[in-house]
């Protein structure tokens, strides 16, 4: 299969925005309408390999799908217009206020100089790459954004008055109190999730968010709350520190993962530096409800 990577100039359609509630007052701008949030009620959920009964005592909402390339481009455009980011020849940089492990400073959000990056910048415009596969055009607009650092994911979340999920919020969203191994149940096959050599039409690469929905020879594989891609496709940044390390927890496995990395309780065995990025690492956001 011959694959050639090309660039496409796309017209960025700016999203209409919805009115948000008073608890969003820290947001720079309103949440775009194309970001769908699903409510997760307070309560018990299955935790870990041995299905420990755990509890989250507050309601929250989580994105139905991971953040896409197109959604991230809209954030970059808006943040640049507001003077919140700096664009260089190599990357986008932005300010982070600091925490117990990382000092306040300007950090890289996303880089343009990596061959696996789906977002590039030239002629004063952001663009999304596309490719040709067996004569067909594959666009990455609705694929999960990758090659974004934790700082870049955190900035997106905060910009819209949200944050990254904790590892506990992520697992509750995936399992509820079902004791399932995977968000949809206990059976795993290539019609349900994007993993290494799974044989989907994008193999081996990201798939569009929500691709495994029961159409196109797939099986519907959403969580008990109706949330997609909580395993496979891309690892996802969380807001949780890995043990006592200065690294963050990644959850969910990716298109590069073996099947042993897909159970819902799995996380990376080490803390992943917030400065790092990867071709199979993306994110989604949560909104805490009062």
Helices and strands as residue ranges (DSSP letters): E 3-8, G 22-24, E 37-40, E 43-47, E 52-56, E 60-63, H 69-81, E 85-87, E 91-96, E 105-111, E 119-122, E 125-133, E 136-139, H 150-159, E 163-164, H 167-175, E 235-241, E 247-251, G 259-261, E 272-273, E 281-282, E 285-288
